[in-house]
């Protein structure tokens, strides 16, 4: 499974990229707005930090302008994945960009039939929002299961990118279902390598080692 970081905070991205666990980054207009910086500058800087796909989202809602924005974003760096909403015009834009060789991330997916349309439009990634579904008492992971099954039936190349994750359990459930990618807020990734028993065990080992008076170096 690939881990993408869902943030536009360049310091967070640099810090987590140093772990070697980051395969890409997802951003959106809300995340970039929080930085208070130029959208283009932020995206270009992120693309220089990570080698994997960096999702940069269009802000237009009509096909013609979406396509122009998508082409512009794709020209910013070779690892850009243009992010478009799962609307009629978004799918048209996805089709045009993907046929031109651009990676496209279709976002705001909330149903299996939407995911099917995105795959047929040539999306490189489909982003179902599991947390937002859970928030309204719908089964977010049930949707991931449906999409994975449908894509396997037809051997679609579109990768299932689990978005709107709320915690490590979402990651485990997504991995069990065979999702290709999960995008995580920085704090969720950090929670994944923390466990109280690990910390307790390490403290005990170090205490015992200190009693020996030895040093490895």
QUICOR-V432726 format. One record per backbone hydrogen bond with DSSP energy under -1.0 kcal/mol. CO is the residue of the C=O (numbers start at 0). NH is the residue of the N-H. Records with the same first field share a line. If there is no record, write none. Layout:
CO = NH ; NH
This chain:
1 = 181
2 = 22
3 = 183
4 = 6 ; 25
8 = 12
9 = 13
10 = 14
11 = 15
12 = 16
13 = 17
15 = 18
16 = 19
23 = 4
24 = 54
25 = 6
27 = 31
28 = 32
29 = 33
31 = 34
37 = 41
38 = 42
39 = 43
40 = 44
41 = 45
42 = 46
43 = 47
45 = 48 ; 49
52 = 24
53 = 80
54 = 26
55 = 82
61 = 65
62 = 66
63 = 67
64 = 68
65 = 69
66 = 70
67 = 71
68 = 72
69 = 73
70 = 74
72 = 75
76 = 79
78 = 53
80 = 55
81 = 104
82 = 57
83 = 106
84 = 86
86 = 90
87 = 91
88 = 92
89 = 93
90 = 94
91 = 95
92 = 96
93 = 97
94 = 98
96 = 101
97 = 100
102 = 81
103 = 123 ; 124
104 = 83
105 = 126
106 = 85
108 = 128
110 = 114
111 = 115
112 = 116
113 = 117
114 = 118
115 = 119
116 = 120
117 = 122
118 = 121
123 = 158
124 = 105
125 = 160
126 = 108
127 = 129 ; 162
128 = 132
129 = 133
130 = 134
132 = 135 ; 137
133 = 136
137 = 139
138 = 142
139 = 143
140 = 144
141 = 145
142 = 146
143 = 147
144 = 148
145 = 149
146 = 150
147 = 151
148 = 152
149 = 153
150 = 155
158 = 125
159 = 180
161 = 182
162 = 129
163 = 130
166 = 169
167 = 171
168 = 172
169 = 173
170 = 174
171 = 175
172 = 176
173 = 178
179 = 1
180 = 161
181 = 3
183 = 5
184 = 187 ; 188
185 = 189
186 = 190
187 = 191
190 = 193
194 = 198
195 = 199
196 = 200
197 = 201
198 = 202
199 = 203
200 = 204
201 = 205
202 = 206
203 = 207
204 = 208
205 = 209
206 = 210
208 = 211
